């Protein structure tokens, strides 16, 4: 133990004598029935005198040492009373007790009763040390039960209070604990039932699955249910299983209702479990066995290590291999339905679009789904695993970076690559900690985990400068290793990963170019083709995806300079111009892309999008038709065609057919649902329109235009109050949404709430740059009519914005001047507004 080792190393014999004295006094105090565990500890430390108490300072127990030294003139009884009221000191004492009574050199089997009594007293008398006590109990159990490697689970350990704390920890990123699961935190019920059925039928069940598929959580759920059913449950906590000691301990229980549960049974230290499964003790006592394994790791274990085992264990493993296919229950990744149920179970309702997005982002990996749901844990999980397995080890960081860059770039490293790069030893060390094998390739445990790890390394403001500089060098070393393979595809893959991380906000894109100088690696590419791809498909596209279209165009131009015939560069440049509102330049670039590659459905579709925005709807339909001719299942092209029909204002039935086809090909195409609703509105079919707008909102709850158009449809049905709620939703999402302010004003007017109407119209007019000319003309008329009505009959609450708008659009200048002068009589401060409008005083 660190505490006593430190004493021994610093004070040698004297420290050893103190240690022996502590042991004897603890035992004497307990044997004599001392009522307070705190008294036990205080008595043996106090009588040793303040000098010996100083040893505790060296061991890190500063609070205790200072307290003892400052209280040397007091009796032990006085000290005990004082210490009872000092919560921090009580915790320090309890921790010291846990160290002492679970020292394997101190505890003997015959000590079981008094040590159990001591731990029970500690649990009652000292609050806030539950985890410390639990760890001590675990160590103690291993010692008392002859280090069999199996721990007996007791229901009294799994308190409801601990359950609540564990659940809070789970929400903050920790793993589920046994207490939380024991107290009805149910999880993946269908798989749990399958496991239990297998146990009842076969007496054995094996939960298999990849990292992160919640094998261990399911395993714990089953353990807890058997514990509740009155079974003696023995499980491993990472210690090596000893066959003979485990067998003796199992027989000593004298029970015929035993469940033995072993997590990660593919590890060599756990291999004696197979001897137990097929031994006489199992037959005699009808023991049930619950194991978890990762099958690829089990296969590697059998291939690489079985020769190191004794003959009985080897025979048992071979027998187990023959049975495995009949015993396995797979913990697969979540389905979309399971993602939905998981979120609902912990308090969040998802729409179909959100479910689809989460499933696509996580591939249904349960642990990553949980991190996304709680918003906590992933960064902590990354830090914890980095600190435990990688830390500041150069070779491990470089090896991990190589695998991360290639995996994120969709070219994961195989055995040949890691052998050539001489990183295989470090890769094998990281297996199942941060990496795993999939289809004989080395991948990170999840791509979101990989991105978070890159952010932790290179986008972490708390990293000391010298550590940060080393990490940057390690990244260059990893890129150098990949470049030395002389494979352009792998070089581009690794660079792409870094820019992918920048698009996700994990690494700053300017840092990649200016500090890491990643573009220097373009020069390591064997020909211009690779450089062209890098500038366009990697760097330029990354800038465009970040909304930095001007910078994106710079890199598209670099590609075009190297290869003027690269159609993708021209097409992407056109898309960037389109996003910048430079529609003519966009058309010019897209035309060039089509000239170079007339068979690009995407280029034709992009051109159609520009034409819709320009109001050149016939041209847009021609482009969409061309894209559909080249790729009949191109959902977006059907949507563009439908949008052009709607914009024409005379082919809404045809538009709906196009939207239906787009939705058939892609049910999650939000804009198609929305524009289908617009088409139904144009046909005065408001009920169908509202259904479409609702579908769009279901997929995209922050879709301001869909909320506004739903409001307009409700207004057409005379449901003006409901309409106003929709307009408010739209305005909350987009405060400068002039159309929503205008439509809200119309709803108020229809309710005869004229002052509210004129305020909304006024706001719309101030934002008139966002309206069409037709809408502005209608708004003029509305404001003129309502303003004259409101201003003549209610002068007590003058709105200067309204006055400004009214006067700026009033055709009758003389009437406007008269109204302004009347207002100034009521409120002289408005004279500044008159001057601002350019009216002279009459």
QUIGIHU-V843277 format. One record per pair of residues at least 4 apart in sequence whose C-alpha atoms are under 7 Angstrom apart, sorted by the first residue. I is the first residue (numbers start at 1). J is the second residue. Records with the same first field share a line. If there is no record, write none. Layout:
I->J ; J
This chain:
1->5
2->6
3->7 ; 59
4->8
5->9
6->10 ; 59
7->11 ; 15 ; 55 ; 59
8->12 ; 15 ; 16
11->15
12->16
13->17
14->18
15->19
16->20
17->21
18->22
19->23
20->24
21->25
22->26 ; 44
23->27
24->28
25->29 ; 44
26->30 ; 40 ; 41
27->31
28->32
29->33 ; 34 ; 40
30->34 ; 114
34->40
36->40
37->41 ; 118 ; 121 ; 122
38->42
39->43 ; 80
40->44
41->45
42->46 ; 80
43->47 ; 76
44->48
45->53
46->76
48->52
49->53
50->54 ; 68 ; 69 ; 72
53->65 ; 68
54->65
55->59
56->60 ; 61 ; 62 ; 65
57->61 ; 62 ; 65
61->65 ; 92
62->66
63->67 ; 89
64->68 ; 89
65->69
66->70
67->71
68->72
74->78 ; 79
75->79
76->80
77->81
78->82
79->83
80->84
82->86
83->89 ; 90
84->90
86->90
87->91
88->92
89->93
90->94 ; 126
91->95 ; 126 ; 129
92->96
93->97
94->98
95->99 ; 132
96->100
97->101
98->102 ; 133 ; 136
99->103
101->107
102->107 ; 136 ; 139 ; 140
103->107
104->143
107->111
108->144
109->144
111->115
112->116 ; 144
113->117
114->118
115->119
116->120
117->121
118->122
119->123
120->124
121->125
122->126
129->133
130->134
131->135
132->136
133->137
134->138
135->139
136->140
137->141
138->142
139->143
140->144
141->145 ; 151
142->146 ; 147 ; 148 ; 149 ; 151
143->147
145->249
146->245
148->241 ; 242 ; 245 ; 246
149->236 ; 239 ; 240 ; 241 ; 242
150->234 ; 235 ; 236 ; 241 ; 246
151->234 ; 235 ; 236
152->233 ; 234 ; 235
153->233 ; 234
158->162 ; 178 ; 179 ; 182
159->163 ; 179
160->164 ; 183
161->165
162->166 ; 179
163->167 ; 179 ; 180 ; 183
164->168 ; 180
165->169
166->170 ; 176 ; 177 ; 180
167->171 ; 180
168->172
169->173 ; 174
170->174 ; 175 ; 176
171->374 ; 376
172->376 ; 377
173->371 ; 376 ; 377 ; 378 ; 380
174->377
176->180 ; 217
177->181
178->182 ; 220
179->183
180->185
181->185 ; 186 ; 221
182->224
187->218
188->192
189->193
190->194
191->195
192->196 ; 218 ; 222
193->197
194->198
195->199 ; 205 ; 329
196->200
197->201
198->202 ; 204 ; 205
199->203 ; 204 ; 205 ; 288
203->288 ; 289
204->288 ; 289 ; 290 ; 327
205->289 ; 290 ; 291 ; 327 ; 328
206->290 ; 291 ; 292 ; 327 ; 328 ; 329
207->215 ; 291 ; 292 ; 293 ; 328 ; 329 ; 330 ; 331
208->215 ; 292 ; 293 ; 294 ; 295 ; 328 ; 329 ; 330 ; 331
209->213 ; 215 ; 294 ; 330 ; 331 ; 332
210->294
211->432 ; 445
212->365 ; 366 ; 367
213->331 ; 332 ; 333 ; 365 ; 366 ; 367
214->218 ; 331 ; 366
215->219 ; 292 ; 331
216->220 ; 263
217->221
218->222
219->223
220->224
221->225
222->226
223->227
224->228
225->229
226->230 ; 231
227->231 ; 232 ; 233
231->257 ; 258 ; 259
232->257 ; 258 ; 259
233->258 ; 259 ; 260
234->259 ; 260 ; 261
235->260 ; 261 ; 262
236->261 ; 262 ; 263
240->269 ; 270
241->269 ; 270 ; 272
242->246 ; 272
243->247 ; 272
244->248
245->249
246->250
247->251 ; 281
248->252
249->253
256->285 ; 286
257->287
258->287 ; 288
259->287 ; 288 ; 289
260->288 ; 289 ; 290
261->289 ; 290 ; 291
262->290 ; 291 ; 292
263->291 ; 292
264->292 ; 293
265->270 ; 271 ; 291 ; 292 ; 293
266->293 ; 294 ; 297 ; 298 ; 301
267->271
272->276 ; 313
273->277
274->278 ; 313 ; 316 ; 317
275->279 ; 312 ; 313 ; 316
276->282
277->282
278->282 ; 316
279->283
280->284
281->285
282->286 ; 287
293->298
294->298
295->299
296->300
297->301
298->302
299->303
300->304
301->305 ; 306
302->306
306->314
309->313 ; 314
310->314
311->315
312->316
313->317
314->318
315->319
316->320
317->321
318->322
319->323
320->324
323->327
324->328
333->364 ; 365 ; 366
334->338 ; 339 ; 364 ; 365 ; 366
335->339 ; 364
336->340 ; 355 ; 359
337->341
338->342
339->343 ; 355
340->344 ; 350 ; 355
341->345
342->346
343->347 ; 348 ; 349 ; 373
344->348 ; 349
350->354 ; 355
351->355 ; 698 ; 699
352->356 ; 699
353->357 ; 668 ; 699 ; 700
354->358 ; 699
355->359
356->360
357->361
358->362
359->363 ; 364
362->368 ; 369
364->369
365->369
366->370
367->371
368->372
369->373
370->374
371->375 ; 376 ; 377 ; 378
377->381
378->382 ; 449
379->383 ; 452
380->384
381->385
382->386 ; 449 ; 452 ; 453
383->387
384->388
385->389 ; 433
386->390 ; 391
387->391
389->430
390->396 ; 397
393->397
394->398 ; 474
395->399 ; 426
396->400 ; 426
397->401 ; 474
398->402 ; 474 ; 475 ; 477 ; 478
399->403 ; 423 ; 426 ; 427
400->404
401->405 ; 475 ; 478
402->406 ; 478
403->407 ; 412 ; 413 ; 442 ; 443
404->408 ; 444 ; 450
405->409 ; 494 ; 497
406->410 ; 411 ; 412 ; 413 ; 490 ; 493 ; 494
407->411 ; 412 ; 443 ; 444
408->447 ; 497
409->493 ; 494 ; 496 ; 497
410->493
411->490 ; 493
412->441 ; 442 ; 443
413->417 ; 418 ; 441 ; 442
414->418 ; 440 ; 441 ; 442
415->419
416->420
417->421
418->422 ; 423 ; 424
419->423 ; 424
421->481
423->427
424->428
425->429
426->430
427->431
430->434 ; 435
431->435 ; 436
432->436
434->444 ; 445
435->442 ; 443 ; 444 ; 445
436->442 ; 443 ; 444 ; 445
437->441 ; 442 ; 443
438->442 ; 443
444->450
445->449
446->450
447->451
448->452
449->453
450->454
451->455 ; 501 ; 506
452->456 ; 506
453->457
454->458 ; 506
455->459 ; 460 ; 506 ; 507
456->460
457->471
458->507
459->506 ; 507
463->467 ; 468
464->468
465->469
466->470
467->471
468->472
469->473
470->474
471->475
472->476
473->477
474->478
475->479
476->480
477->481
478->482
479->483
480->484
481->485
482->490 ; 491
483->491 ; 524
487->491
488->492 ; 525 ; 526 ; 530
489->493
490->494
491->495
492->496 ; 534
493->497
494->498
495->499
496->500 ; 538
497->501
498->502
499->503 ; 509 ; 538 ; 539 ; 542
500->504
501->505 ; 506 ; 507
502->506 ; 507 ; 508 ; 509
503->542 ; 545 ; 546
508->512
509->513
510->514
511->515 ; 516
512->516 ; 517 ; 518
513->517 ; 518 ; 519
522->531
525->530 ; 531
528->532 ; 562
529->533
530->534
531->535
532->536 ; 559 ; 562 ; 563
533->537
534->538 ; 539
535->539 ; 540 ; 555 ; 556 ; 558 ; 559
536->540 ; 541 ; 555 ; 556 ; 559 ; 569
537->541
538->542
539->543 ; 555
540->544 ; 552 ; 553 ; 555 ; 556
541->545 ; 552
542->546
543->547 ; 548 ; 549 ; 551 ; 552
544->548 ; 549 ; 552 ; 576
548->552
549->553 ; 576
550->554
551->555
552->556
553->557 ; 573 ; 576
554->558
555->559
556->560 ; 569 ; 573
557->561
558->562
559->563 ; 569
560->564 ; 566 ; 569
565->596
566->570
567->571 ; 593 ; 596 ; 597
568->572 ; 593
569->573
570->574 ; 589 ; 590 ; 592 ; 593
571->575 ; 589 ; 590 ; 593 ; 603
572->576
573->577 ; 589
574->578 ; 585 ; 586 ; 587 ; 589 ; 590
575->579 ; 586
576->580
577->581 ; 582 ; 583 ; 585 ; 586
578->582 ; 583 ; 586 ; 610
582->586
583->587 ; 610
584->588
585->589
586->590
587->591 ; 607
588->592
589->593
590->594 ; 603 ; 607
591->595
592->596
593->597 ; 603
594->598 ; 600 ; 603
599->630
600->604
601->605 ; 627 ; 630 ; 631
602->606 ; 627
603->607
604->608 ; 623 ; 624 ; 626 ; 627
605->609 ; 623 ; 624 ; 627 ; 637
606->610
607->611 ; 623
608->612 ; 620 ; 621 ; 623 ; 624 ; 640
609->613 ; 620 ; 640
610->614
611->615 ; 616 ; 617 ; 619 ; 620
612->616 ; 617 ; 620 ; 644
616->620
617->621 ; 644 ; 647 ; 648
618->622
619->623
620->624 ; 641 ; 644
621->625 ; 641 ; 644
622->626
623->627
624->628 ; 637 ; 638 ; 640 ; 641
625->629
626->630
627->631 ; 637
628->632 ; 634 ; 637
633->665
634->638
635->639 ; 662 ; 665 ; 666
636->640 ; 662
637->641
638->642 ; 658 ; 659 ; 661 ; 662
639->643 ; 658 ; 659 ; 662 ; 672
640->644
641->645 ; 658
642->646 ; 655 ; 656 ; 658 ; 659
643->647 ; 655 ; 675
644->648
645->649 ; 651 ; 652 ; 655
646->651 ; 652 ; 655 ; 679
651->655
652->656 ; 679
653->657
654->658
655->659 ; 679
656->660 ; 676 ; 679
657->661
658->662
659->663 ; 672 ; 676
660->664
661->665
662->666 ; 672
663->667 ; 669 ; 672
668->699
669->673
670->674 ; 696 ; 699
671->675
672->676
673->677 ; 692 ; 693 ; 695 ; 696
674->678 ; 692 ; 693 ; 696 ; 706
675->679
676->680 ; 692
677->681 ; 689 ; 690 ; 692 ; 693
678->682 ; 689
679->683
680->684 ; 685 ; 686 ; 688 ; 689
681->685 ; 686 ; 689 ; 713
685->689
686->690 ; 713
687->691
688->692
689->693
690->694 ; 710 ; 713
691->695
692->696
693->697 ; 706 ; 710
694->698
695->699
696->700 ; 706
697->701 ; 703 ; 706
702->733
703->707
704->708 ; 730 ; 733 ; 734
705->709 ; 730
706->710
707->711 ; 726 ; 727 ; 729 ; 730
708->712 ; 726 ; 727 ; 730 ; 740
709->713
710->714 ; 726
711->715 ; 723 ; 724 ; 726 ; 727
712->716 ; 723 ; 743
713->717
714->718 ; 719 ; 720 ; 722 ; 723
715->719 ; 720 ; 723 ; 747
719->723
720->724 ; 747
721->725
722->726
723->727
724->728 ; 744 ; 747
725->729
726->730
727->731 ; 740 ; 744
728->732
729->733
730->734 ; 740
731->735 ; 737 ; 740
736->767
737->741
738->742 ; 764 ; 767 ; 768 ; 770 ; 771
739->743 ; 764 ; 771
740->744
741->745 ; 760 ; 761 ; 763 ; 764
742->746 ; 760 ; 761 ; 764
743->747
744->748 ; 760
745->749 ; 757 ; 758 ; 760 ; 761
746->750 ; 757
747->751
748->752 ; 753 ; 754 ; 756 ; 757
749->753 ; 754 ; 757
753->757
754->758 ; 786
755->759 ; 790
756->760
757->761
758->762 ; 783 ; 786 ; 787
759->763
760->764
761->765 ; 783
762->766 ; 801 ; 802 ; 805
763->767
764->768
768->776
771->775 ; 776
772->776
773->777
774->778
775->779
776->780
777->781
778->782
779->783
780->784 ; 809
781->785
782->786
783->787 ; 806
784->788 ; 806 ; 810
785->789
786->790
787->791 ; 806
788->792
789->793
790->794
791->795
799->803
800->804
801->805
802->806
803->807
804->808
805->809
806->810
807->816
810->816
812->816
813->817
814->818
815->819
816->820
817->821 ; 839
818->822
819->823
820->824 ; 834
821->825
822->826
823->827
824->828 ; 830 ; 831
830->834
831->835
832->836
833->837
834->838 ; 839
835->839
